[in-house]
């Protein structure tokens, strides 16, 4: 190929080439032929007129010189391409040919010509640095009932997110839960709010099936572009005793995470059933279940014992690990946050929208009992992890003081203290815990988006005592088998 062909192939990327020089005329006045013109005519002129041969040779030399100058100008005008490092290894005629071929293949300007030549240049193309292609994010799927959402659910989803780039969560329908486990405590809407509020969740699929059928598995792979299906190391069995994830394991698209020890929805239901027998949000909520319910006298004490083993590492895994930026508007809200529910998620979202950084104070177990007359169902560290898992929370104070003091406001640079309209317990007659921020003009009451409370959630279980007792007996047998056969699982 000629240098002119080289410049024209790069016309769409670089500046267009200069127009070709006009053809020269010979001494007789006729237009001269290019170097590869009719050789017979040239031979006649050589034999008949030696002077004409000298003139023709001189014109040929001038034309070659002109072409060389044009090539140098083209090289100079696009020298940055040669100096960029991509073509530094291709000097010489062979390098020019390879470069022209690369440009033809990459721009498609001479696609019809370059295609037949591609096999000849393919060995050289590997020497040219390739642009790194962007990889598709790995999408993982995990499903669950997520009834009575707790830190064990949150930790499972945290681990699942670590196995991919995007986490899609399926929330099992009410009908499927009834068929496979028993009546759910929370509605589908409440469970969707809780799952969507977790910081590790990217997408949510409502009304997911309990069993990973072939049809649903293909839907996950094709419609939602799922790469792997995730579940914990505890067995998930269908009523007929078969594995709910057997198909995903069979096709090699299943990954396993470590179950969080010490908590489950079954365990929480058990704590409530063993401790409370009737609904009375104001005075007698802490009445123990009587002997007719099959509860021994010391079961009330046992119901408050948790098997959760808190570690600093677990808190670090849930924490954002960042402080407010200079000048950030810090919003503070406090509470018990027991039986973390959809009402908690919505009030935290509302509070977060009022500033740049949301600081949440979590009261300790004894403070709650002293002022409200009953222990929280979940202890302090369990409640801390549930709050930290919420995507709207930036930081927590573990065991926050009941009263918001001036020193506390200064220490954390709090700009606004908020409280919801829905409260639990009776605090009449005691000192106003928000007296200081009110006097400073930085206190605000915000409307609670949902009228749900921890008491109302527990009441649903107490009012349907027999149904949940039967459900727990069924699930407890399964959990006992798991703990009997449990083996160490690395990771977490």
Secondary structure as GFF3:
##gff-version 3
##sequence-region A 1 492
A	DSSP	alpha_helix	3	9	.	.	.	ID=ss1
A	DSSP	alpha_helix	39	48	.	.	.	ID=ss2
A	DSSP	alpha_helix	50	77	.	.	.	ID=ss3
A	DSSP	alpha_helix	79	83	.	.	.	ID=ss4
A	DSSP	alpha_helix	93	107	.	.	.	ID=ss5
A	DSSP	alpha_helix	111	125	.	.	.	ID=ss6
A	DSSP	beta_strand	139	144	.	.	.	ID=ss7
A	DSSP	alpha_helix	151	162	.	.	.	ID=ss8
A	DSSP	beta_strand	166	172	.	.	.	ID=ss9
A	DSSP	alpha_helix	174	180	.	.	.	ID=ss10
A	DSSP	alpha_helix	188	196	.	.	.	ID=ss11
A	DSSP	beta_strand	203	208	.	.	.	ID=ss12
A	DSSP	alpha_helix	214	222	.	.	.	ID=ss13
A	DSSP	beta_strand	228	232	.	.	.	ID=ss14
A	DSSP	alpha_helix	246	250	.	.	.	ID=ss15
A	DSSP	beta_strand	254	257	.	.	.	ID=ss16
A	DSSP	alpha_helix	265	275	.	.	.	ID=ss17
A	DSSP	three_ten_helix	291	293	.	.	.	ID=ss18
A	DSSP	alpha_helix	299	302	.	.	.	ID=ss19
A	DSSP	alpha_helix	312	318	.	.	.	ID=ss20
A	DSSP	beta_strand	330	335	.	.	.	ID=ss21
A	DSSP	alpha_helix	342	352	.	.	.	ID=ss22
A	DSSP	beta_strand	357	362	.	.	.	ID=ss23
A	DSSP	alpha_helix	365	372	.	.	.	ID=ss24
A	DSSP	alpha_helix	380	388	.	.	.	ID=ss25
A	DSSP	beta_strand	395	398	.	.	.	ID=ss26
A	DSSP	alpha_helix	406	411	.	.	.	ID=ss27
A	DSSP	beta_strand	414	420	.	.	.	ID=ss28
A	DSSP	alpha_helix	435	439	.	.	.	ID=ss29
A	DSSP	beta_strand	443	446	.	.	.	ID=ss30
A	DSSP	alpha_helix	454	463	.	.	.	ID=ss31
A	DSSP	alpha_helix	465	485	.	.	.	ID=ss32
###
